[in-house]
Every structure is written in structure tokens, then in C-alpha cells.
Amino acid sequence: PQDRSIRPLPNHSTQSRSLLRRLRGSHSSIPTEKLQYRDCNRILVAVAMAEAGLFTDDLVSPTVAAALPEGYIVRALRQSDYNTGFLDCLRVLTTVGEISEAQFAERYHWLSRSDGYFVLVVEDTSTKTIVGTGALIVERKFIHNLGLVGHIEDIAVAKDQQGKKLGLRIIQALDFIAAKVGCYKSILDCSEANEGFYVKCGFRRAGLEMAHYYEGDKSKAQ
């Protein structure tokens, strides 16, 4: 007798099939035609979460979006960006390490549950790859009437995309988020060689960076 618990998705479920196609882009071993309905529901929820982004679209600057070159968009980081070159883009900036998809998902979900982390990306829609990224971390303080301070971090642009003002647009987009969520200022660290760039972005020298680096497994962030 035919097993009625295993059936294909109904033909009219266009959204379901679209989401599953997106999922199969990185998990092609999943036999869609053999998925049970309850499995499909779980997968669709997971895919929807992966595509949702770390923050809502109202935090994307319309001015920055309009100023990008044609075919480029700025948006929130998605869990699915593990497969679209996000980590490769960060490797332009510094060492990243060999991060598995499961490790990436775990860190992404931690960030999504922690109010105050805004990681954005610039995507080249013609290739569906990440070509730029930056992050804003919001610090909650007691001073200045429980003020909020934005820390701009991890600005990176793919080497073959430099010269298109993507770095400037990323800074402007992060500045927009900082103002939107109520920060009274944003701060960042940079090398002296990059000081002129950040001055053009509206920043000014304000003190000296000091750093204390820790070595060994016990110092790794949890």
C-alpha cells in the first residue's frame, strides 16, 4: 500500500516551493519530493528565519540605498549569507578562521537574540555575493542619562569592489542605524593611514586607542 504520510508539496504552494529551492541551493541533498508535510513546515520556518535578517528594513538608509551603484543593495546580514561570501569579504580585513556552517548559525542566532548588534552587508545582485560589510554594536551606559554609544566595527570591502565608494556607503548606513536607535555618538578605531577616509565620513580624531590582546584557548570569546 502507498505510504500516505509522505507526499510531495502541493503544486499551488508557490511560496513553499520557492523557499525550498532557496534552501536546496545550499543543501542540495535534501529530497524535496520525499519530505513529509511536518518536515516541510519545519524547513520553511528555518528558511524564513535564515532569510529574515538581523534587523528590520526600516533601519536601512534610503539615501544610502539610492546612492549605491546600479545592481547593488544594502541590507541586514542573513543566516544564509554563510553561502554568499560574507566570510570571504571579512577575510579582506583580518583572519577569520575555518568556520563551519553550524558554527556560523550558532553565532548568528546568538546575535539575533542579543539586542544591539547590527551587521549589514552590500550585495552585488548580479552575482548574489556579498561585496561589503560593516557592524554597529550598541553599548548601553549609565552616563549621559543612560545613553547609548555606537561602536562601528569590521568594515570590509572585497578587493575587486574597491573604488566604488562602498566603504563610505557602509559607514553612512551604520551612522543612520546609530541615529535611528538613539545613540548619542558613534566611535571607531582606525589606522593613521585611514584617518583621512573617516574624516570625510564625518568623524574626527578623539583620543588614542589602547589594546590588550589575550592569548590561549581560555581567552576565546564564548
N, C-alpha and C positions, 0 to 999 in steps of 0.2 A: 504493500500500500504506500501511497505517496505521503511523505512527511510534510504535513501542512504547517508545521512550525517554522519551516524555512522557505521563504518566498522572496522573490525579487521586489524591489521598491515599486510602487505603482507608477505607471507611466506619467500620470498627471503631476507627480511630485517634482516639479522643475527645480524648486529651491533645494530640496533634499539631494537631488542628483548633482546639482551644481556644487554643493558643499562637499559631497563625497568625491567628486572629481578633484576638487582642491586638495582634499585630504590624500587622495591616491597619488597626487603629484610627488609627495614625499614618502608615501607608504604604499607603493605600487603592488606589494604582495597581498594586500587585502582583497579577497574575492568578493566583490560587491554583490554579485548575483546570489551568493550563499549566505549573506548576512540576514540574521533574524531581525524582526522589527524592533525588538527591545535593544538589540545591539546597535541598530541604526540610530535609535534615539540617543543612546549614549554617545555615539560617534558624532552625531550632529551637534549635540551640546558642546562636546570638546572642540570641534572645529569652529563653532561660533565663538567660543571663548578665545581660541587662538587667533581669530581674525578681529577681535573686538578692539584691541589696542590698550595701552596703559592709561590713556586719558581720553576724554571726550573731544569731539571735533570742535566744540566752541572754544577750545584753548589753542586752536591753530590760527595763527595770524592771517587774516585775509589779505593784508598788504604784502606779507612775505610770499604767500601762495601766488599772488598775481605777479610778483617780481621775478619768480623763478623762470629759467629758460623753458621754452615750449617742450612739453613731454616730461617734465619733472614735477613731482608733487612732494609736499612736506606733510608728514603725518606722525601719529604716535607709533612707537615700536609695537610690533605684534609678536606673539609667540612663534608664529610661522616664519618670522624673519631669520630664524636659525638657518633656513634653507635658501635665503635670498641674498647672502653675502654680508650680513651685518657684522659678524665676527671678523671677516676679511677686511672690512672697512676699518675696524678698530686696530687691526694689526699695522696699519699705516702709522698709527700713533705710538704704540708700545707693544710689549709682549702680551699675548692673550692666553696662550696655553692650548692644550688639546681638550676642548670642552665637548662632552657628548651631548646629544640631543636631550637626554633625560636630565642631565645637569643644567642645561640651559633652561629647560622647562621649569625645573625646581626654583632656580633663581628668578625667573620671570614671574612665577606665581608669588614668590615672596615679595617682590617689588610691587605687584598689583594689589597685595593686601596691605601694604605699608603706605599710608597717606603721605605724600611729599616727595615722591620720585617721579620725574617726568623725563623719559627718554624719547627723543624724537629722531626721525630719520628722513633723509631725502631719497626718494626712489626715482630711478630712471624707468618710466613706464614702458619704454620701447624694449627694454631687456628684462624688466621686472627684477632689477637688482638694486641693492642699497648702495648708494654712492656717497653718502654723507650722514653724519650722526652727531649728536650732542646731548648732554644731560643737564637737567636742573634738579638739584637736591635742596629742599626747603628745610631750613633749620628753625626750630621753634625756641625762642629765647624768653627770659624773664625781663630783660631790659627793654627800654623803649615800649613800655606798655604791652608786654608780651608780644613783641614784634617778631616778624618773620624775615629771615635773610635767605636769599637765593644763592646757592653755590653752583656756578657753571663749571662743568667738568667734561672731559673726554670728547673734545671737539676733534673730529676726524673727517677728512675728505679723501676719497680714493685718488690715487696719484694721477690716473688718466682723466680725472674730472676737475683738476685744479685749474684756476684761471677763469672760472665761470661765476665767481663771487658766491659760491655755495657756502663757504665758511662764514661770510658776512651774513647771509640769509639765516643760517643756523643760529648765530648769535642773536640776531634780531627776533627770531622766533622764540628763543628761550627767554629773552627780555620781555616779550609780550606775555608769556606764561607767568613769569615772576610778578609782573604788574597785575595781571588778572587775578592771581590767587592772593594778592595782598602783601607782597614783600615790600619792605621799605628801601631795600637796596639789593643789588646782586654783586658778588665778588668772584674773582677767579685768579688763578695763578698762571703765569706765562714766563717764557724766557725773554731776556732782553731783546733778542732778535725779533720777537713777535710783538713787542710793545707797541710799535707804530700801528700795526693792524688793529689792535684793540682800542687804541686811541681813536681811530677812525670809526670804531663801533660805539663810541660814546663813553668809554671807560677812561680812567686816569690812574696814574701811579698813586698808591696809597699804602706805603709801608714796605716791608721786606718779608718774603716768605721764608719760614724756617721749617725744616722737616727732620723727623727722627724715624729712620727706617728700622724695622724689626726683621730678624732672620730666623729661620727654623719653622718647623711644622706647627708649633704652638702659636705662632703669630698669625696663622692664616685666618681670614675672616670666616665667620660661621654664618 
